[in-house]
Amino acid sequence: MGKFLPRHHIEISVVHRGLKREGVYGWCTVEDCDYRPRSFLIEIHNGLSFDDYLTTILHELWHVYQFVKGDLKDRKSKRYWKNSEISDVDYEDDPSEKEAHEMESILTFQYKLDKGVQM
């Protein structure tokens, strides 16, 4: 948070639970409001390996970044990316997901490099 959102007061709750039925590794949900959100819930599947956990948490944290910066918004049951509605866009075509997938790789590499984790 200090590197990407140093001037923002953000609250993030991380909950570990089984997400196998949902078929996902994680979710990011805004908890407070659609306008200038600052409170988030990240749910992470509780059966992930270290590498999958790291990648997933960084992916979901990037969604937090997108929401805080205003690139990703939820308004009246619709989702917007840079002011264009993307509610009906498939997951693999969703520009917010494409960016989060790109950043998860970059951030995972940087984290492992900084921590001296074997790659």
TORFI-487104 format. One record per residue: residue number from 1; residue in one letter; chain; x, y negated, z negated of N, C-alpha, C in turn. Coordinates in steps of 0.02 Angstrom, whole numbers, plus 50000, padded with zeros to 5 digits. Layout:
% TORFI-487104
[node NUM; 'A'; 'A'; [X; Y; Z]; [X; Y; Z]; [X; Y; Z]]
...
END
This chain:
% TORFI-487104
[node 1; 'M'; 'A'; [50041; 50059; 50000]; [50000; 50000; 50000]; [50044; 49937; 50000]]
[node 2; 'G'; 'A'; [50099; 49941; 49963]; [50143; 49884; 49960]; [50174; 49865; 50026]]
[node 3; 'K'; 'A'; [50183; 49914; 50070]; [50214; 49901; 50135]; [50163; 49873; 50185]]
[node 4; 'F'; 'A'; [50103; 49901; 50186]; [50055; 49884; 50239]; [50001; 49834; 50216]]
[node 5; 'L'; 'A'; [49983; 49835; 50152]; [49931; 49790; 50126]; [49954; 49758; 50061]]
[node 6; 'P'; 'A'; [50009; 49722; 50061]; [50038; 49698; 49998]; [49996; 49646; 49961]]
[node 7; 'R'; 'A'; [49954; 49609; 49995]; [49916; 49555; 49963]; [49844; 49575; 49947]]
[node 8; 'H'; 'A'; [49828; 49638; 49956]; [49759; 49661; 49945]; [49754; 49703; 49881]]
[node 9; 'H'; 'A'; [49701; 49692; 49844]; [49686; 49735; 49786]; [49638; 49790; 49811]]
[node 10; 'I'; 'A'; [49664; 49850; 49815]; [49626; 49906; 49842]; [49619; 49960; 49788]]
[node 11; 'E'; 'A'; [49559; 49988; 49783]; [49548; 50046; 49739]; [49536; 50106; 49783]]
[node 12; 'I'; 'A'; [49573; 50160; 49770]; [49565; 50222; 49808]; [49559; 50279; 49759]]
[node 13; 'S'; 'A'; [49504; 50315; 49764]; [49494; 50376; 49726]; [49507; 50434; 49773]]
[node 14; 'V'; 'A'; [49546; 50483; 49749]; [49560; 50543; 49789]; [49529; 50602; 49752]]
[node 15; 'V'; 'A'; [49486; 50638; 49787]; [49452; 50696; 49759]; [49472; 50757; 49800]]
[node 16; 'H'; 'A'; [49491; 50809; 49765]; [49510; 50872; 49798]; [49452; 50920; 49791]]
[node 17; 'R'; 'A'; [49427; 50946; 49847]; [49371; 50993; 49845]; [49372; 51036; 49908]]
[node 18; 'G'; 'A'; [49333; 51089; 49906]; [49329; 51132; 49965]; [49291; 51098; 50021]]
[node 19; 'L'; 'A'; [49323; 51092; 50078]; [49292; 51061; 50136]; [49288; 51110; 50195]]
[node 20; 'K'; 'A'; [49297; 51175; 50179]; [49299; 51225; 50232]; [49234; 51226; 50273]]
[node 21; 'R'; 'A'; [49177; 51223; 50238]; [49112; 51224; 50273]; [49104; 51165; 50320]]
[node 22; 'E'; 'A'; [49132; 51108; 50301]; [49127; 51048; 50343]; [49175; 51051; 50402]]
[node 23; 'G'; 'A'; [49225; 51096; 50397]; [49273; 51105; 50451]; [49322; 51047; 50458]]
[node 24; 'V'; 'A'; [49337; 51014; 50402]; [49384; 50958; 50404]; [49435; 50966; 50349]]
[node 25; 'Y'; 'A'; [49490; 50929; 50355]; [49541; 50927; 50303]; [49529; 50869; 50255]]
[node 26; 'G'; 'A'; [49497; 50816; 50280]; [49486; 50758; 50238]; [49436; 50709; 50266]]
[node 27; 'W'; 'A'; [49413; 50664; 50221]; [49367; 50610; 50239]; [49391; 50546; 50206]]
[node 28; 'C'; 'A'; [49372; 50490; 50234]; [49382; 50425; 50202]; [49315; 50389; 50204]]
[node 29; 'T'; 'A'; [49292; 50367; 50146]; [49227; 50334; 50141]; [49235; 50268; 50105]]
[node 30; 'V'; 'A'; [49203; 50217; 50131]; [49200; 50152; 50097]; [49149; 50158; 50040]]
[node 31; 'E'; 'A'; [49169; 50137; 49980]; [49125; 50144; 49923]; [49089; 50080; 49902]]
[node 32; 'D'; 'A'; [49117; 50022; 49919]; [49087; 49962; 49892]; [49042; 49925; 49941]]
[node 33; 'C'; 'A'; [49067; 49900; 49996]; [49026; 49860; 50042]; [49055; 49864; 50112]]
[node 34; 'D'; 'A'; [49013; 49846; 50161]; [49036; 49846; 50230]; [49077; 49785; 50247]]
[node 35; 'Y'; 'A'; [49065; 49730; 50212]; [49101; 49668; 50225]; [49160; 49664; 50177]]
[node 36; 'R'; 'A'; [49220; 49663; 50203]; [49282; 49660; 50164]; [49286; 49716; 50113]]
[node 37; 'P'; 'A'; [49283; 49779; 50134]; [49285; 49835; 50086]; [49352; 49838; 50050]]
[node 38; 'R'; 'A'; [49349; 49856; 49986]; [49410; 49861; 49945]; [49409; 49924; 49901]]
[node 39; 'S'; 'A'; [49355; 49962; 49902]; [49351; 50023; 49861]; [49336; 50082; 49908]]
[node 40; 'F'; 'A'; [49378; 50134; 49903]; [49374; 50190; 49949]; [49376; 50257; 49913]]
[node 41; 'L'; 'A'; [49344; 50306; 49943]; [49347; 50375; 49919]; [49379; 50416; 49974]]
[node 42; 'I'; 'A'; [49433; 50451; 49957]; [49464; 50498; 50003]; [49452; 50568; 49974]]
[node 43; 'E'; 'A'; [49421; 50611; 50014]; [49412; 50680; 49994]; [49459; 50723; 50035]]
[node 44; 'I'; 'A'; [49496; 50766; 50001]; [49547; 50808; 50033]; [49530; 50881; 50018]]
[node 45; 'H'; 'A'; [49535; 50923; 50069]; [49524; 50995; 50059]; [49575; 51022; 50010]]
[node 46; 'N'; 'A'; [49551; 51061; 49962]; [49595; 51083; 49908]; [49638; 51144; 49924]]
[node 47; 'G'; 'A'; [49637; 51169; 49985]; [49677; 51227; 50001]; [49731; 51215; 50053]]
[node 48; 'L'; 'A'; [49755; 51154; 50057]; [49804; 51136; 50109]; [49875; 51150; 50087]]
[node 49; 'S'; 'A'; [49917; 51166; 50136]; [49989; 51171; 50123]; [50016; 51100; 50111]]
[node 50; 'F'; 'A'; [50078; 51095; 50087]; [50108; 51030; 50075]; [50108; 50988; 50138]]
[node 51; 'D'; 'A'; [50129; 51017; 50194]; [50133; 50978; 50257]; [50064; 50955; 50280]]
[node 52; 'D'; 'A'; [50014; 50999; 50277]; [49946; 50980; 50297]; [49917; 50927; 50250]]
[node 53; 'Y'; 'A'; [49931; 50935; 50184]; [49908; 50886; 50136]; [49938; 50817; 50150]]
[node 54; 'L'; 'A'; [50003; 50816; 50159]; [50038; 50753; 50172]; [50011; 50719; 50234]]
[node 55; 'T'; 'A'; [50005; 50757; 50288]; [49979; 50729; 50350]; [49908; 50703; 50342]]
[node 56; 'T'; 'A'; [49866; 50742; 50307]; [49797; 50723; 50298]; [49789; 50661; 50255]]
[node 57; 'I'; 'A'; [49825; 50658; 50199]; [49819; 50599; 50156]; [49843; 50536; 50192]]
[node 58; 'L'; 'A'; [49896; 50542; 50230]; [49921; 50483; 50267]; [49872; 50463; 50322]]
[node 59; 'H'; 'A'; [49841; 50512; 50354]; [49789; 50498; 50405]; [49731; 50460; 50373]]
[node 60; 'E'; 'A'; [49707; 50484; 50316]; [49650; 50452; 50283]; [49669; 50383; 50256]]
[node 61; 'L'; 'A'; [49730; 50376; 50231]; [49753; 50310; 50209]; [49757; 50261; 50267]]
[node 62; 'W'; 'A'; [49772; 50286; 50326]; [49773; 50241; 50384]; [49703; 50216; 50399]]
[node 63; 'H'; 'A'; [49652; 50259; 50387]; [49583; 50235; 50395]; [49568; 50180; 50344]]
[node 64; 'V'; 'A'; [49593; 50186; 50283]; [49586; 50132; 50234]; [49615; 50068; 50263]]
[node 65; 'Y'; 'A'; [49675; 50072; 50290]; [49707; 50015; 50321]; [49663; 49985; 50377]]
[node 66; 'Q'; 'A'; [49635; 50028; 50419]; [49592; 50004; 50473]; [49531; 49967; 50447]]
[node 67; 'F'; 'A'; [49501; 49993; 50394]; [49443; 49960; 50363]; [49462; 49893; 50333]]
[node 68; 'V'; 'A'; [49517; 49892; 50295]; [49537; 49830; 50262]; [49555; 49776; 50313]]
[node 69; 'K'; 'A'; [49589; 49795; 50366]; [49608; 49746; 50418]; [49548; 49724; 50460]]
[node 70; 'G'; 'A'; [49493; 49761; 50456]; [49433; 49742; 50493]; [49429; 49772; 50563]]
[node 71; 'D'; 'A'; [49476; 49815; 50581]; [49473; 49848; 50646]; [49417; 49900; 50648]]
[node 72; 'L'; 'A'; [49407; 49935; 50592]; [49356; 49987; 50586]; [49303; 49962; 50538]]
[node 73; 'K'; 'A'; [49240; 49964; 50561]; [49185; 49939; 50520]; [49125; 49985; 50526]]
[node 74; 'D'; 'A'; [49088; 49991; 50471]; [49024; 50024; 50470]; [48972; 49971; 50454]]
[node 75; 'R'; 'A'; [48923; 49963; 50498]; [48870; 49914; 50487]; [48803; 49944; 50508]]
[node 76; 'K'; 'A'; [48756; 49945; 50461]; [48688; 49969; 50475]; [48688; 50036; 50509]]
[node 77; 'S'; 'A'; [48723; 50084; 50480]; [48727; 50153; 50505]; [48761; 50160; 50573]]
[node 78; 'K'; 'A'; [48798; 50110; 50592]; [48836; 50113; 50655]; [48910; 50100; 50640]]
[node 79; 'R'; 'A'; [48952; 50129; 50681]; [49025; 50121; 50672]; [49051; 50079; 50730]]
[node 80; 'Y'; 'A'; [49098; 50034; 50712]; [49128; 49988; 50761]; [49204; 49992; 50757]]
[node 81; 'W'; 'A'; [49235; 49988; 50815]; [49308; 49984; 50821]; [49323; 49920; 50859]]
[node 82; 'K'; 'A'; [49355; 49874; 50825]; [49373; 49810; 50854]; [49312; 49778; 50888]]
[node 83; 'N'; 'A'; [49256; 49779; 50852]; [49192; 49749; 50871]; [49155; 49784; 50928]]
[node 84; 'S'; 'A'; [49178; 49843; 50949]; [49141; 49882; 50999]; [49111; 49942; 50963]]
[node 85; 'E'; 'A'; [49047; 49954; 50975]; [49014; 50010; 50943]; [49042; 50076; 50968]]
[node 86; 'I'; 'A'; [49058; 50121; 50921]; [49086; 50187; 50938]; [49047; 50243; 50904]]
[node 87; 'S'; 'A'; [48985; 50228; 50882]; [48945; 50277; 50845]; [48936; 50342; 50882]]
[node 88; 'D'; 'A'; [48928; 50339; 50947]; [48914; 50398; 50987]; [48975; 50427; 51022]]
[node 89; 'V'; 'A'; [49034; 50402; 51005]; [49096; 50425; 51036]; [49117; 50490; 51003]]
[node 90; 'D'; 'A'; [49136; 50540; 51042]; [49161; 50603; 51015]; [49225; 50592; 50976]]
[node 91; 'Y'; 'A'; [49236; 50635; 50926]; [49294; 50628; 50881]; [49359; 50621; 50921]]
[node 92; 'E'; 'A'; [49370; 50664; 50970]; [49433; 50662; 51007]; [49442; 50600; 51050]]
[node 93; 'D'; 'A'; [49386; 50564; 51063]; [49389; 50503; 51103]; [49385; 50439; 51060]]
[node 94; 'D'; 'A'; [49375; 50448; 50995]; [49368; 50392; 50949]; [49435; 50355; 50943]]
[node 95; 'P'; 'A'; [49437; 50291; 50961]; [49501; 50254; 50959]; [49529; 50247; 50888]]
[node 96; 'S'; 'A'; [49486; 50245; 50838]; [49512; 50241; 50769]; [49546; 50306; 50749]]
[node 97; 'E'; 'A'; [49520; 50362; 50773]; [49551; 50427; 50760]; [49616; 50436; 50799]]
[node 98; 'K'; 'A'; [49615; 50412; 50861]; [49676; 50416; 50901]; [49733; 50378; 50867]]
[node 99; 'E'; 'A'; [49717; 50318; 50842]; [49768; 50278; 50809]; [49790; 50313; 50744]]
[node 100; 'A'; 'A'; [49742; 50339; 50705]; [49759; 50373; 50642]; [49802; 50434; 50654]]
[node 101; 'H'; 'A'; [49788; 50472; 50707]; [49830; 50530; 50723]; [49901; 50509; 50743]]
[node 102; 'E'; 'A'; [49906; 50456; 50781]; [49972; 50431; 50800]; [50010; 50408; 50738]]
[node 103; 'M'; 'A'; [49977; 50372; 50694]; [50010; 50345; 50635]; [50026; 50400; 50584]]
[node 104; 'E'; 'A'; [49984; 50452; 50579]; [49999; 50505; 50531]; [50066; 50538; 50548]]
[node 105; 'S'; 'A'; [50080; 50546; 50611]; [50144; 50575; 50632]; [50202; 50529; 50614]]
[node 106; 'I'; 'A'; [50195; 50465; 50628]; [50247; 50417; 50613]; [50259; 50412; 50538]]
[node 107; 'L'; 'A'; [50204; 50407; 50500]; [50209; 50399; 50427]; [50235; 50462; 50394]]
[node 108; 'T'; 'A'; [50215; 50521; 50419]; [50240; 50584; 50391]; [50315; 50589; 50401]]
[node 109; 'F'; 'A'; [50338; 50574; 50461]; [50409; 50575; 50476]; [50447; 50527; 50430]]
[node 110; 'Q'; 'A'; [50421; 50466; 50423]; [50454; 50415; 50382]; [50455; 50437; 50309]]
[node 111; 'Y'; 'A'; [50400; 50464; 50284]; [50397; 50487; 50214]; [50449; 50542; 50202]]
[node 112; 'K'; 'A'; [50451; 50591; 50246]; [50499; 50646; 50237]; [50571; 50621; 50242]]
[node 113; 'L'; 'A'; [50583; 50574; 50286]; [50650; 50545; 50293]; [50669; 50508; 50228]]
[node 114; 'D'; 'A'; [50623; 50467; 50204]; [50637; 50428; 50143]; [50647; 50473; 50081]]
[node 115; 'K'; 'A'; [50610; 50528; 50077]; [50613; 50572; 50019]; [50664; 50628; 50027]]
[node 116; 'G'; 'A'; [50695; 50633; 50084]; [50744; 50686; 50096]; [50713; 50755; 50100]]
[node 117; 'V'; 'A'; [50650; 50758; 50123]; [50614; 50821; 50130]; [50637; 50855; 50194]]
[node 118; 'Q'; 'A'; [50649; 50920; 50189]; [50670; 50960; 50246]; [50617; 50957; 50301]]
[node 119; 'M'; 'A'; [50639; 50943; 50364]; [50592; 50939; 50420]; [50597; 51000; 50464]]
END
